[in-house]
Amino acid sequence: MKKGWLERREYPVPADIPEALAELGIDVLKIIGDEANGKCPMHYERTGKYDQHPSWSCNTASGVFNCFSCMYTGPFAQLVVDVLDISWDEAVEWVRQRGGIERVNKILGRGKYIDDLVAEQETEVYTEADLALYTLPPREALRKRGLTKASCEHYGVLWDPERNMWITPIRDRFGKLLGWQEKSERVFKNRPYSVEKSKTLFGLHVFEGGTAILFESPLDCLRLYSVGVKGAVSSYGAAVSDWQMQLLFESADLVILALDNDRDGWKAAKQLKQRYRGMGRRLAFYNYGSSEAKDAGAQSGNEIRFGVDHRLSPLRVRFPD
């Protein structure tokens, strides 16, 4: 994005947001409640990977959008700036021509104005007391993913029983709570929207040193722990920042990259290999072997242990074209 949208104080919203999204060339795959869901329009620009699994949503009342994976977030006018590659003033005028209003009466059903949302994103603090509303995941949810209760307790992953959602805490390296992710089959949100996942790693606060195994999904870390393999951490999504890699190199003797076993994962792994192979760092790659599983969450315990024990060096690893 060209400028920090949090500095703005003028947030027009189209009268018909789904129609405006269509005009911008953004396909709405489904609308759940007030959220229009689809593929992130700026995912490739931010991560070098296309959004293969819809991870982006735009609130049809407020116009506020968010991508849980690459953290692309802001008011509707910022979306227009980025998609059409125009200035903020031109984007504001574009929205106004489509019935835009300067304020939205209610956002997400909480009676907040846009300015209030901006202030909230700058100052909102989540505490351990907020997590007390949630419980350990039920047996059936654990069974479906091959997870154990002990893995949830180790990483602090909880469950929202009212909405049947996974609650994955986002903490800094010392364990301080920054927020969390809410995940179900249809919804994936960050709380707060502006939480800086790129400056921390899931599981780092309980990492005991030695070998770190980096996955995209926090729940893959729980899968490893459930089959007796420790040391898994997650980047909270497909994008792996330099900040996250530096945290790993400072904390671990060996870093095994275990990004998804698909075209986007291979591309990201290649980029990380090029960036870090010549820096004197101890780096290796998870070995999927002949497995067709997309990630460790879909693998058996034996396949996971093979992937770690038979890790590949930067010189030996080969990625499919």
Secondary structure in CASP SS format (residue, H / E / C, confidence):
PFRMAT SS
TARGET T0000
AUTHOR 0000-0000-0000
METHOD secondary structure of the structure
MODEL  1
M C 1.00
K C 1.00
K C 1.00
G C 1.00
W H 1.00
L H 1.00
E H 1.00
R C 1.00
R C 1.00
E C 1.00
Y C 1.00
P C 1.00
V E 1.00
P C 1.00
A C 1.00
D C 1.00
I H 1.00
P H 1.00
E H 1.00
A H 1.00
L H 1.00
A H 1.00
E H 1.00
L C 1.00
G C 1.00
I C 1.00
D C 1.00
V C 1.00
L C 1.00
K E 1.00
I E 1.00
I E 1.00
G C 1.00
D C 1.00
E E 1.00
A E 1.00
N E 1.00
G E 1.00
K C 1.00
C C 1.00
P C 1.00
M C 1.00
H H 1.00
Y H 1.00
E H 1.00
R H 1.00
T H 1.00
G C 1.00
K C 1.00
Y C 1.00
D C 1.00
Q C 1.00
H C 1.00
P C 1.00
S C 1.00
W E 1.00
S E 1.00
C E 1.00
N E 1.00
T C 1.00
A C 1.00
S C 1.00
G C 1.00
V C 1.00
F E 1.00
N E 1.00
C E 1.00
F C 1.00
S C 1.00
C C 1.00
M C 1.00
Y C 1.00
T E 1.00
G E 1.00
P C 1.00
F H 1.00
A H 1.00
Q H 1.00
L H 1.00
V H 1.00
V H 1.00
D H 1.00
V H 1.00
L H 1.00
D C 1.00
I C 1.00
S C 1.00
W H 1.00
D H 1.00
E H 1.00
A H 1.00
V H 1.00
E H 1.00
W H 1.00
V H 1.00
R H 1.00
Q C 1.00
R C 1.00
G C 1.00
G C 1.00
I E 1.00
E C 1.00
R C 1.00
V C 1.00
N C 1.00
K C 1.00
I C 1.00
L C 1.00
G C 1.00
R C 1.00
G C 1.00
K C 1.00
Y C 1.00
I H 1.00
D H 1.00
D H 1.00
L H 1.00
V H 1.00
A H 1.00
E H 1.00
Q H 1.00
E H 1.00
T H 1.00
E C 1.00
V C 1.00
Y C 1.00
T C 1.00
E H 1.00
A H 1.00
D H 1.00
L H 1.00
A C 1.00
L C 1.00
Y C 1.00
T E 1.00
L C 1.00
P C 1.00
P C 1.00
R H 1.00
E H 1.00
A H 1.00
L H 1.00
R H 1.00
K H 1.00
R H 1.00
G C 1.00
L C 1.00
T C 1.00
K H 1.00
A H 1.00
S H 1.00
C H 1.00
E H 1.00
H H 1.00
Y H 1.00
G C 1.00
V C 1.00
L E 1.00
W E 1.00
D E 1.00
P C 1.00
E C 1.00
R C 1.00
N C 1.00
M E 1.00
W E 1.00
I E 1.00
T E 1.00
P E 1.00
I E 1.00
R E 1.00
D C 1.00
R C 1.00
F C 1.00
G C 1.00
K C 1.00
L E 1.00
L E 1.00
G E 1.00
W E 1.00
Q E 1.00
E E 1.00
K E 1.00
S C 1.00
E C 1.00
R C 1.00
V C 1.00
F E 1.00
K E 1.00
N E 1.00
R E 1.00
P C 1.00
Y C 1.00
S C 1.00
V C 1.00
E C 1.00
K H 1.00
S H 1.00
K H 1.00
T C 1.00
L C 1.00
F E 1.00
G C 1.00
L H 1.00
H H 1.00
V H 1.00
F C 1.00
E C 1.00
G C 1.00
G C 1.00
T E 1.00
A E 1.00
I E 1.00
L E 1.00
F E 1.00
E C 1.00
S C 1.00
P H 1.00
L H 1.00
D H 1.00
C H 1.00
L H 1.00
R H 1.00
L H 1.00
Y H 1.00
S H 1.00
V C 1.00
G C 1.00
V C 1.00
K C 1.00
G C 1.00
A E 1.00
V E 1.00
S E 1.00
S C 1.00
Y C 1.00
G C 1.00
A C 1.00
A C 1.00
V C 1.00
S C 1.00
D H 1.00
W H 1.00
Q H 1.00
M H 1.00
Q H 1.00
L H 1.00
L H 1.00
F H 1.00
E H 1.00
S H 1.00
A C 1.00
D C 1.00
L E 1.00
V E 1.00
I E 1.00
L E 1.00
A C 1.00
L C 1.00
D C 1.00
N C 1.00
D C 1.00
R H 1.00
D H 1.00
G H 1.00
W H 1.00
K H 1.00
A H 1.00
A H 1.00
K H 1.00
Q H 1.00
L H 1.00
K H 1.00
Q H 1.00
R H 1.00
Y H 1.00
R C 1.00
G C 1.00
M C 1.00
G C 1.00
R C 1.00
R C 1.00
L E 1.00
A E 1.00
F E 1.00
Y C 1.00
N C 1.00
Y C 1.00
G C 1.00
S C 1.00
S C 1.00
E C 1.00
A C 1.00
K C 1.00
D C 1.00
A H 1.00
G H 1.00
A H 1.00
Q C 1.00
S C 1.00
G H 1.00
N H 1.00
E H 1.00
I H 1.00
R H 1.00
F H 1.00
G H 1.00
V H 1.00
D H 1.00
H C 1.00
R C 1.00
L E 1.00
S C 1.00
P C 1.00
L C 1.00
R C 1.00
V C 1.00
R C 1.00
F C 1.00
P C 1.00
D C 1.00
END
